Amino acid sequence: MTAERFRAWVSRILIAGVAISAGLIATGFIGALLVGWTGSLVGAAQGTSDPTDFSSVVSGLGALRPIAIAQAGLLALIATPVARVGISLVAFVLERDRLYAVITAAVLGLLLLSLLVVR
Amino acid sequence: MISLVAGLIGALAGVGGGLFVIPALTLAFGVDIHLAIGASIVGVIATSSGSAAAYVRDRMTDLHIGMFLELATTAGAISGALLTSLIAPAFLFVLLGLVLLGSAALQLVRLTDQPAGPVTPSPLARRLRLFGSYPDRNQGRTVAYAARRIPLGFGLMGCAGLVSGLLGIGSGALKVVAMDTAMGLPIKVSSATSNFMIGVTAAASAGIYLSRGDVDPRIAAPVALGVLGGAVLGARILPHLSNRAVRRIFVPVLVLVGLQTLARGFGLV
């Protein structure tokens, strides 16, 4: 892959990530205006879980809860820069830029570490 | 209700700058400072990813310099995000106040583009490949550059990351100073690369805030939407304003908010 194509890819990842997360967050926000943050767009029972608890995002998405849709959007937003670093790592490896492959792997390692740190 | 207000605050931040999110949420609407920090970091990521996409295509961003310095900023951000829950909110307000006043001062010191002479990379810059060139449309030629004082720049970036992790801000101004003033890089390359790095730095602390329960979607979601909308609006308005006009609006607001934040930190309000 040439440097030029690599830059185009980085750009696309960023745009796609922002668009997807903005769409999800906006859907969640509008949904919250309609049925409340802890409500459900399909009329499921009121959620009782803490809105800052992201572990219920999958079950909440199933019930179309605005809070879970917004949470998924926020997760996508946070994941975008991480994906960007991941793409950069692949590109440096393809370009046989060993030094920067190592540096990028270290940055990615730090990012994954921060996401896995327990409270 | 607070969600709609948070959206408006985000929009203003998208136009003017993310530094106002935390003072607005905490001082005016009594939101807990840690929830304000969690909402602010999400806005920072939205701004950075949105505008970085355009810069990368413009070929101003130096991916080597950015990635190398991200080692320092992410390590700093993780330390800051881990420390922030242990620190008294009063100290966070004082620190934020100082950052606001510092940013106001930086707006007054005009960062000038140094005349680009012949640039020979130092041995360290050559080994780390921290040099390059970019096409300057205004000058109509390709401008070469090489990073100087690399350890100093790396250290300053670690501090920028720490402040970013402590307060949930992008600390873009500090990053630009580290690259422009300390490392002698052209201002256009510094600001594009800094913008590119802010998102990665913020993602590092966002993960920690999130697992700690500091990211409340009821506040963070509208802030993120507001910031994105405001950034689009700002990109249309700002080119029509002269730098002097922007400074005249921006600096007094920064000083005022900075003083209020300091006062809160010292328990005066």
Interface residues (C-beta under 8 A of the other chain):
Chain A: R7 A8 V10 S11 L14 I15 G17 V18 S21 A22 I25 A26 G28 F29 A32 W37 D50 P51 T52 D53 F54 I67 A70 Q71 G73 L74 L77 I78 A79 T80 P81 V82 R84 V85 S88 L99 Y100 I103 T104 A106 V107 L110 L111 L113 S114 L115 L116 V117 V118 R119
Chain B: S3 G7 V42 I45 A46 S48 S49 G50 A52 A53 A54 V56 R57 R59 L63 H64 M67 F68 E70 L71 T74 A75 A77 I78 A81 L82 L128 R129 G199 V200 A202 A203 A204 S205 A206 G207 I208 L210 S211 R212 G213 D214 V215 D216 P217 R218 A220 A221 P222 A224 L225 L228
